[in-house]
Amino acid sequence: MGIVVNLDVMMAKRKMSLNELSERVQVTPANLSILKTGKAKAIRFSTLEAICEALNCQPGDILEYVPN
């Protein structure tokens, strides 16, 4: 399975919509949606940092490694 993105879980815990997060981190809703659904192949550290700041969380709250 590899890397699992739990962005939707953190957004739900913080009661934040995709559009609100998009505005806070200055990333398009389409790009956040790609990340949220796990279809992204990469993420910039600056984007990850902005998401963590907006959601008040750690990178490990968003990204998880699940062995195959």
Secondary structure, 3 states (H helix, E strand, C coil): CEEEECHHHHHHHCCCCHHHHHHHHCCCHHHHHHHHCCCCCCCCHHHHHHHHHHHCCCHHHHEEEECC
